Amino acid sequence: MWALILAVAFACTALLLSAPSAAHADPRAAPQAVDPASAEQSLLVWVRADADKTGIAGVTVKVSGGGVEATGTTGADGKAEVGLSAPGSFTVEVDASTIPEGAGVPRAGSSPREIDVAAGNKNVPAFFFLSPDGAAAGAAGSTPAPSASAGAGTGTSTGGETAAPDTETGAVSGTAEAVTQNNFWKIFWPKVVTGLIFGLLLALAAIGLSLIYGTTGLNNFAHGELVTFGALMAYLFSNVLGLNPVLAIVITVILGGAFGFAQDAALWKPLRKRRLGLVPLMIVTIGLSLALRYLFQFIFGADRLTLPNSPAPVLVVGPVSLKFTDVAGAVVSVVLLLAVAYVLLYTKIGKATRAVSDNRSLAAASGIDVEGVIRVVWIGGAALAALSGVFIAYYQSLRWDTGASILLLVFSAVVLGGLGTAFGALIGSIVIGVFINVSTMVLPENMKYVAALVVMIVILLIRPQGILGRKDRIG
């Protein structure tokens, strides 16, 4: 497992090298317009032509709210940046009188719009698309995140998860994007790529859950809180305490592993010694999940939180445009998943883990320290879940129930791939991630989780043991 831990530390040092440290602003201060270069928060307003998505220069945008009245003018690239001294909720509007003749008008309902700016969040984008008649539906003004789970929290929220808009098509979450023969591939490939990235992030959490089930038989419904723990610790160390983001991530992963060790030592190991049945154990996990969830809410509040994340694309291939954190998340996930595969296949502890998963009694009779293996699995699984939570926090906004919101997807991935198999969890996560993202081409955004359940049910009807699971002999 040292190879895995070193891989985590090495990979995390490459993450967010260019991301600014988040300063903790006083939320009671009235936000004022300041120089965007020195501002701790800022808005990045884009004004584009609906037809070819080119920027419109010379358009004045107005920002108001919380006592601030500021304006900005778009440059040659069609964007204007407005700096703010403190977070808050703002109204962003295009001054129609400054739009060049023939450029069109903003899409119906898109101007003005409300945008929330969290502490330390720079370049929070608002997109305005100009069309000749303004007939198209307006795009939501939130941070563009290709996440296949909940959307970014820099947009307005009504208490649920807010899905992010497609910055290329301007589609609004909650309804299926208008797919035509001309734009099918332009929409399809970005969804496949971002779905693949989300699947890799999902796999970090799913592999730990699968290994815990394989070695203990425990269906841990509190696994989502390990994800939330990682996200909140990253926020605490980076935003609140002002540590370097890379250092905050390393500390978070270590604390995640320690949290898993503490859970096993204080709760699950004593219950195993008492030979408590799996159903009562499952009920305990549900109770622990609820307790941790509301403890997180009590400590961090119910508001949506964000980590600083630049929306500027660093990799553009055709219609696919990815931010730095998207690329970093994918690369680090692949490195860690390869490290886990190496540990399971070629190291002593990995072979012991597979032996315990196959037959716990036979492994104990062969001299394997079963409790030691379970302890290592809890530490490694919790550390991976915490790191998954960190990436999800950078990928979108976070809340006290972030892990619970993706727990269904994690379980779907584990069951789909085959209970107790780490490699099955990886395959199941990728299938789920890609499928739910692509399904939004024909389904409303809020129905994509249903699509994940449908594909899981269909595959289990064909292959009940999952993709890589083995048939069990009964009787």
N, C-alpha and C positions, 0 to 999 in steps of 0.2 A: 504493500500500500504506500510505501515511501515514494515509489515512482509516481503514483497517482498524485500524491500531495505536492511533490516537486513540480509535476506538470501543471497543477493548478496555480502554484505560485509563479512559475515562469510565464504561463499564458496570461495571467492577470496583469503582469507588468506591462504587457503590450496594449492593454485595454485603456482607451480614453486618454492617451498621452497628450492629445491636443484638446481635451475637454477642460474647460476652466473649472477651478474649484468653486463650489457654491458658497456664497456668503449668506449668512443668515440675517435677513432684513427684518426690521420691526414692522409687523403687519398693521400696527396702529397708525403708522405714519401715512400722511396723504401722498400718494404717488405724484411725482412731478416729472416733467420732461427734462431729460439731461442728455449730455453727449452720449450717443450710442456706444462709442468706443470705450468709455469708462463706466457705463451704466452696468449695474448688477442684473437688471432685467431689461428686456427690450422687445419690441414688436417688429416683425419683418413683414411688410405689406406688399403683396405682389398684385399688379394689375396686368392682365394678359388678354390678348385677343382670343375669343372662343374658337375661332376657326383653326388657327395654326399654333396657338399657345405662345406667340411671340409677345415680348414685353411692350407695354405702352408707356412712352416717356412723357414727362411733363404733367402728370396727373396729381392733383393735390388730394391727400388723404387726411381725414380729421380723426383724432383720438381724444376721447373724453371719458371722464369717470373718476370718482374719488377725489374731486377737486382739481383735476388736471385738464387743461385744454391745450392740445398740441397738434401741430400739423407737420406733414412731411410731403416731399415731392418726389415722384418716381424718377429714377435716372434712366439711362439708355437701355438698361436691362429690364426696366419695368418694375423695379422694387424700391421701396423707401423704408428706412429703418428709423424707429422712434424709440429713444431710450427712456427708461422709467427708473425712478429712485427706489420704488418699493412695489411689491406685488399688489394685485387687486383685480377687480372686474372692470373692463373697459368696453366702450362702444366705439367701433371702427366704422367709418363711413367714407365713401368716395364722393368728392365734390364734383357733381355732374357738370358744373359750368366750366371745369378745367379739362374735360375730356376732349381730345382733338376731334375735329369734325370728321365724320365718317367712321370713327372707331367703334361706335355703338354705345350701348348703355349696359350697366350691370345687370346680371341675370335677376329675374324677378325674385324678390324676397332676400337677396343676398346682401343688400346695403340699405341700412346699417345692420351690423350684427354684433352680438356680445361675445367677448373673448376673455377668459380668465388667464392671468399670468401669475404663475407660482414663484416663490422665492428662488432666486438664482437661475431662473430660466430665461436664457437669452435667445433672441431671434425666433420668438414664437410667431409662426406664420399665419397670415390671413390672406386667402386667395380671392381675388375678384376677377371674374371672367366677363368680358364685354362682348355682347352679341348684337346684331343689327336691331332686333326687336326685344331683346331681354326676356325671351319667352322661357328659356331653360330654367330648371330649378337651381337655386343658388347652392354653392358649395359651402359646407360647414367650415367655420374658421378655427380649426384645431390643429395641433401639431401633427404633421403627417407621420403616421407610424404604420408600417406594413404588417403589424401584428395581426395574427389570425384570431387572437383572443380579444379581450376588451381593448377599446381604443384609447387614444392619448387623453390625458386629463387636462390638457391645456385648453381644450375647448369647453364650451358650456356643458353642464351635466345636470340631469334631472334626478339624480340619486342612483341611477343605474350606471352601467358601463357605457361610455360614449364611444362609438366607433369613429375611426378617423376617415377623412375623405381621401379619395384617390386624387393626388395632386396633378395627374395628367388628364384625367377625364372629368374631374370636378364632381364625381358622383357623390351623392349624399348617402351616408350609412342609414340603414333602416329600410331601404328599398333596394331591389335588385338593380344593378347597373343596366342601362340600355345597351344591349349588345347587338351590333349589326354585323353584316358580312364585312364591312370595311374596317371596323375597329376590333374584331374578335381577337386576333392575335395580339394586338396592342394591349388588350386587357388581360388576356389569358396568361401570357408569359410572366408579367410581373406578379400575378397571383400565385403561379407555380413556384417562383423563386422565393417570394416572401413566405409562402406556405411551407416550403422546405426549411427555411431558416427557423420559423416558429416550431416546426417539428423537431429540429435539433435541440432547441431550448427546452421543449417539452420532454425530450428524451433524457435530459440531465436529471429531471425529477422522477421520471417514470422508471429508470433503471434502479434507483435506490429503492423505490416502492416494491419493484419486482423482486429484488434480492432479499429484502426483508421478508416478503411473503414466502419466498423459496426456502429460506433458512429457518423460519419460525412458524410459518403457516398463518401469520397475522395479517388480516386485511386492515391496514392502518388508515382510518379515515381522518386522522390528525396529520397526515403527511403534507397536506396543503399548508398547514400552519408552519411547517419547516420552510416552505417556500416564502411565506409571508415574513417569517423571521429574518431571512436573508435580505429581503427587500427593505424592511424597516431598519435593519442594522446598517445597511449601506447608506440609507437616508440619514440616520443618526450621526454616523461618523463623518460623512461627507458634507451634508448640509448644515447640521446643527453644530457639530464640534469643529467643522472647518478643516478636517484632515484632507490630505491629498487623496483624490479618488482611487488611485491604484493601491495606496496603503489601506484605505477604507475597505476595499474589496478583499484584500488579503486577510485583514482582521475579521471580516464578516465570514469568510470561508472557514477560518479556524474556529470562530465562535459557533458556527453551524455544526461542525463536527463535535465540538464540546457539548452542544445542546443535545445532539443525538446520543452521545455517551451518557449524559446525565439522565435522559429519559429512560434508557435501557437499564442503567444501574439502579435508579430509584423506583422505577415502576414496573417495567416489563419483566426484568429478571426475577424479582420477588413473586410476581404473578405466575411466571412459568414454574417456579419451584413449588408453588401451591397447586400446580396442575389444573389451573383454571381452564375451562373449556373455551373453544374458539369463539363461540357466539357471545358469551359474557365478555371476552376480551375485545371483541368488535364493538360491543356497547360501550366499553371503557374508552376506546379510541374516539367514539362519537362524543362522549362527554368531555374528553380532553380537548377535542377540537373546538367545541363550543366555549370551553373555559378560556383557552388561549386566544380565541378570536376576540372575545369581548374584553380580555385583558389588554390586547393590542389596541382596541378601540379606546379603552380608558386611558392608556398612556399616551397614544399618539393622536387621538381624536378621530372623528368620523370624516373629516375633510379629505379630499383627494390631495396626494402629495406627488411631487415630481423631483427627479434628478436632472441636473443640467445636461442637455442633449442638443447638439447643433443639428438643425434640419438640412444643412448643406450636403448635397450628395458628393460622395467621394468615388463612387464607381457607377458609371453609366454605360450600359451595354444595350443598344437598341432602345426598346421601351422600358427596360428595367433600370431603375434608379435607386441606389442604396446609400443610406447614411453610414457614417463611420461605425456607429454602434451596431448596425445591422451586420456589417462585414466582420467586425471584431467578434460579435456574438457567434457567428457561424464558424469562424476559424477556431476560436477557443473551444467551442463545443465539439468540433471534429477532433481536435487534439486530445481533449479529455476522454472522449468516447473511445478513441484508439488506445489511450492509456488504460482505460478500464478493460478493454478487450485483451490487451497484453497481460495485465495482472491476472485476469481470470484464466487465461490459456497457458501461461508460461511460468507463473510464480507459485511458490509453495502455498501461500495463503489463498491464491486464486483457485488452485486445484482442490484445496480443502473446502473452500466455499462451495464449489460445484458438487463435491462429495456430500456435504451436509444437505444441499438442496435436493440431491437425488434420493438419499436415504439417510436420515438423521441418525437412526438407531445403528445402522451398519457402520456409519462414519465414527460414531462413538466407540463401537466395539473394535474398530481398527486403530484406536489410539488417538484419534483426532480430538483436539480440545474444542468441542462444539460450542461451549459458551464463549470461548475466545474468538471463534470465527464469527459468532453472532454479534459480539461487541464490535469487531472490526467493520462488519457490514453496517451496523447502525451508525458508526462514526463516518464511514465513507458515504453512505447513502444520504445522511443528513447534510454533509458538506456539499455534495452535489446538488441537493435540493436548495440549499442556501444560495449557491452560485447561480442556479436557475432563477431564483427570486431576484438576484441582483440584475441579471440581464433583462428580466421582465420589467423591472423598475426603470431601466434605461430605455426599454423598448416602448413603454407606455407609461401611464401614470400608475401610482400604487395607492392602495388603501389597506385598511385593517383586514379586509376579507379578500385580498388579491389571490392568495393561494386557494381559498375555498371556491373562487370563481372558475378556476381551471382544474379543480380536483376531478370533476367528471371526465374531462378530457384525458387526464393522467390515467385514471382507471380504465377508460376505454382503450387507451393505447396498450396498457398492460394486458388486459383481457384479450384484445385483438391479436397481440403478438404471441401470447401464450403465457399463462400465469407461472411465475417463478423463473422465467428465462430472461436474462439481461438482453441478449441479442434480439429476442422477440419484442421486448419493450422498445428497443430502438426502431425496429421496422414498423411496429404499430404506431409509434409517435410520428414518424414521417408520413405514413399513410393518412393518419388523422389530420395532421397539420396541413398537408396539401389539399386533402379533400374538402375540409371545411372552408378553406380560402377560395378554392375554385367554385364551390357550390354557391357562393354569393353572386356569381354571374347570372344565376337563374332563380335564386331564392333571396328573400329579404335578409338583411344582415342579422337580424335577431333570430333567424331560423337556422343558422349555420351549425349550432350545437346539435340540433335535431338531426341534421345530415350526418354528423359524426356518429350518433347512436344508430342511425339506419344502416350505415356501412358496417358497423360492428355487428349488428344483429344478422345482417345478410351473410357475412363471412362466417360467423359462428354457426349459422344454420347449415352451411356447407361443410365447415371444418370446426366442430365443437371445441376441440382442444386449442384452437388458435393457430396462427400461421406457423410458429415454430414449436408449439406444444406437443407433448407426446400423449398418446392414448393410454388411459389407465385401465387396468384389469379390475373389474368389480366382482366381488364374490369369490 
